[in-house]
Amino acid sequence: MSRAVAVTGTGRTTRRRLGATELVWLALAAVVVIGAVLVALDDQNLFSIANIRDMLSRSSLLGFVAIGQTLVILCRSLDLSVGYVMALSSLIAATTMNGDPARVPLAIGAVLLVAGGIGLCNGLIVTVLKVNPFIATLGVGLIIKGYLDTEYQGPAGDVPSSFQQFGFSRIGPVPVSTLVMLLVAVAGILFLRRTRTGYHMFAVGGSADVARLSGIRTGRVLVTAHVLCSVAAGIAGLLIAARFGTGSALVYNSGYDLESIAAVVLGGTLLMGGRGGIGGTIAGVLILAVLDTVFNILAIDPFFKDVLRGTIIVAAVAIYARRQLDRRASRIRFGGDGGSGGSAPPGAPPDNAPGDPVPAGQGGAR
Amino acid sequence: MTVTTQQPPPQRGTGARAADLLARVFGGGSATVFALLIVVFAAIFIVNPSFAEPPSLMAFLKQAAPLMILAIGQYFVIVSGEFDLSVGSLVGAQVVIAAALIDGEDGRTVPVILLMVGFGILVGLVNGLITTLLKVQSFITTLGMMLVLYGAIRLWTGGAPTGALSEAFRQPGRGGIDMSVVRQLPYALLILIGIIVIAVAVMRSSYGRTLMATGDNERAAGFSGVRVWRVRTLAFVISSVAATLAAILIGGYAGVTAQVGQGLEFTAITAVVLGGVVLGGGRGSVVAAMAGALTLEALFVLFNQLSMPSTIRPAVQGVIIIAAVAYAARERARPRHHQEVPTQPATQS
């Protein structure tokens, strides 16, 4: 992402500025240091094998969901159905496997297919029916909830121990699930930086109108993002099945939908789309995981944890906002106009070169 | 409450004026919600004709009032281009606060209610100032507030609500004036009507127009001299105060439990969007937002009347919401098409 600064920043001052992603990783470092000091004051070691393992395995589940959510948010959309997709996926996985190791591939295939199908529905409802993504995905989530509540009264299915390895086994201190999550993250980063559709996602998020006028099929891009997001949530569901040993419908009460959005925004991706990336999201997920682990070690009251978490999320985003938005305070939709009309309003921040508001358009260069 | 919405044919004179007025009150794009409202009510009446009698209608309105008030509050925030996800937690917090502080003593009712309103204003101010001055997106601000309130209240009470509400406190939510035809005119309905009148008046005042302009185009509003931060912050305060009033009604109607208010933020936002108000701001009417809430409540009643298993209700609700919003979007897409697409071709590479 340091390249991103050099490429976008035509002004002289920008070279010294940190990119969003570096900032997030710095924040993560700060959280780790502060956490380590607090834990050390409590006469414990944050970096003991057990604690590192705890942090990493916490991060994997949210990580999958947040990676998918990043893609959708980059396109200026949103997915509130991920919690329900996770629950459904865990149930499909567990009931399909039904204790038989030979059926594992079949179950994985079924989960990915169903999750992808749900993502397709989300995407089509948003693009074709033009329903606001907030309502579309909330509605699809409610539909899945209805199905889950009707079909499954409790945990169902049985996951063979071979697949439970996905949830529990480790290589050194690093859980396999975290490795898989990081692999997916790398794949996602490559997808965003190296493929045409990935570039297009930044463009669509920056300004759907400009993207369309530049010849991008915005609908397809958005649908792709939604499908990938649901598939990522499906993988998270698989992980849940592997950890619990059964499928559980109650996962949707765990608040993964809002938490994943919080992680994405914590990772420096703009909710208004067009700016951000998976690298930052991973840092955001790790921040939340480290916080949770530190809270756990210090035995902080679970309710106080919520208070702290809420405060920290808001404070962190406020700090990013200070650094980013002072230059880019203009709404993206206005930025797009300024680029095409060439008539920046008089009060516009003067430090931008005229072409600058459009990086959303070709922002894939990042 | 069966508001007639069929647009009179465009005759000259009073007919045209009435049509114009109807369109203005019900806000062009939100005809869908009124149509849906009528359909749902018709279905209820067919399933259970006795529902049409005034007493049961009054009971229904008493039950629906809190959500309608929440939707009105949420409308102000949404129309200014923001979200308020903290209202559900705030309702829960306020009910728990009331129970803990009143502790069953009638004499404390009024001071505690004043305190609650003060707390509501404070929460709204914090939401608004963090969003506008610190430039944190409202989704995150209010999500944080939701977590903070949720945790803080349980931390304070040790997990389960303590204390009890006083009889006087419960009156607005469950009581009413005894009358002949309707048997009981609920106080909740009177409060609701008062709030609707105030809300409509506010939206027609210069503040309301400024709010709408801010939601439509923050930048343009800023250049025309609007203090955007002030306008938006006030919207958050309105939303929080509305949530406080809703909490008083809900507490009175349903009493204190640990779950009060959970998920209400999504229901309120859904209601507002169902009313044809556009997320992102600048479009939609407050009456329609309220009608969206009424429609949702009516839908829940219909589910009851059909004795539909509670487990599949969310699914049906989801389908109906998506369908209604999709239909409204289709309607809205036509006239606005010209504005949406920039007229000059983009000159970027």
Interface residues (C-beta under 8 A of the other chain):
Chain A: I125 L129 K130 V131 N132 F134 I135 A136 L138 G139 V140 G141 L142 I143 I144 K145 G146 Y147 D149 T150 D209 V210 L213 S214 L258 I261 A262 V265 L270 L271 M272 D301 P302 F303 F304 K305 D306 V307 L308 R309 G310 T311 I313 V314 V317 A318 A321 R322 L325 A329 S330 R331 F334 D337 G339 S340 G341 G342 P345 G347 G355 V358 G361 Q362
Chain B: L85 I130 L134 K135 V136 Q137 F139 I140 T141 L143 G144 M145 M146 L147 V148 Y150 G151 A152 R154 L155 G159 N217 E218 R219 G222 F223 F266 I269 T270 V273 V278 L279 G280 P309 S310 T311 I312 R313 P314 A315 V316 Q317 G318 V319 I321 I322 V325 A326 A329 R330 A333 E340 V341 P342 Q344 P345 A346 T347 Q348 S349
